[in-house]
Amino acid sequence: MDIDAKTLVKKDLKHIWHPCTQMKDHETIPLIAIKSGKGVYLTDFEDNSYIDGVSSWWVNLFGHCNPYINQKIKEQLDTLEHVIFAGFTHAPIVKLSERLCKLSPQGLEKCFYADNGSSAIEVALKMSFQYHQNKGQKRPLFVSLENSYHGETIGALSVGDVKLYKEVFEGILIQTIQSPVPKNQSEEAAKVAADVLEQIFIKNGKEISAFIIEPLVQCAGGMHMYHPLYITLARSLCDKHDIHLIADEIAVGFGRTGSMFACEQAGVSPDFMALSKGLTGGYLPLSVVLTTNKIYDIFYGDYSEQKAFLHSHSYTGNPLACSAANATLDIFENENIIEKNREKIAYIAAKLEKFKNLKNVKEVRQTGMIAAVELSDYDASLRINLKVFTYALEKGVLLRPLGNVVYFMPPFVITCKEIDTMMDVAYEAIVSLNTL
């Protein structure tokens, strides 16, 4: 389309309602039209380039327009673009499912596909509830952590605890109980939080279907981080009370925490593991819930028994998306990504040190390739997240702070020089806030 940025933005604002946005803001805050992407860079119509420090909402793993992923999608496009997934199958999804089961924590042997992260959470919640119902048990409750985020569909919102997204819809949400999240990354905090969880299970265990967590990092919850010991303890408590453990690895899976999946660091296998975002390298919508044969078997029976899991999406198992996911896993296998990232993790850790000396920084934390700098409690009306965003954008870096938390979650292909630019610009932006 031969169109300039000004015209593109004008047409956009006439017809499009953007996510997580007060559209009135765009009366004063310019909407940025992106023309192209390559590697860690996004380029606008004026040929300004920006380092994508947030992986375009945490989805991009191996850079924009990755040549290998591009090639694999193009090859699939000439063979099969889509087919109904009820009663049919195809090679890309069979290959992907075998690989995911092999990569995942032990015992996860069945894959149920959906289109996005929130949908995957809905699948896991419904599947857990129906599992118990198929066994003759009524368990209407779910337990989740305080400060958690699991998506914005009704079920996913219900088990979340970020008021910004949840509060207005309280009247139509399902029943949940929130348990305290460990207050920091210490083992002691993990034990304290697990003790409270145990009391919830003792009191309500026979009514609880599942306990859902974001392992190690609560991403939308200000990049709050906790020790893997908590996951280990939670797994033990779930086993004791016959409660499912759902691991929401939508944001933290595929190497973000330093291991392929965050649960690995706790030596734990969940009953359900939800994956999306990086699953396709950030290319196409796809999500999957992995579960056990034990759970699968409870749904298996004659048609007359009405035990089947009746949940579907029109684009379930899309071959193009599966091809992108297989290409993403190829890159992990062929380029030893997890091992290579260890050097970058250490480099980011070293760069974080200078942030600790700033007077307006409350805490600095890191888990793998995710790093966060939490600022002092500025008045919300100052909108410091917007000030950091604007400052960084003018310097060629895309940062999108979560309230007073400036975070870094770049594509894995970022170089040390690009890490320097990303983090130095963030440092300058934080220093500039001292004039407020």
Buried (B, 14 or more C-beta within 10 A) or exposed (E): EEEEBEEBBEEEBEEEEEEEEEEEEBEEEEBBBBEEBEBBBBBBBEEBBBBBBBBBBBBBBBBBEBEBBEEBBEEBEEEBEBEEBEEEEBBBBEBBBEBBBEBBBEBBBBBBBBBBBBBBBBBBBBBBBBBBBBEEEEBEBBBBBBBBBBBBBBBBBBBBBBEEBBEEEEEEBBEBBBBBBBEBBEEEBBBBBBEEBBEBBEEBBBBBBBBBBBBBBBBBBBBBBBBBBBBBBBBBBBEEBBBBBBBBBBBBBBBBBBBBBBBBBBEBBBBBBBBBBBBBBBBBBBBBBBBBEEBBEBBEEEEEEEBEBEBEBEBBBBBBBBBBBBBBBBBBEEBEBBEEBEEBBEBBEEBBEEBEEBEBBEEBBBBBBBBBBBBEEBEEEEBBBEBBBBBBBEBBBBBBBBBBBBBBBBBBBBEEEBBEBBBBBBBBBBBEBEEE
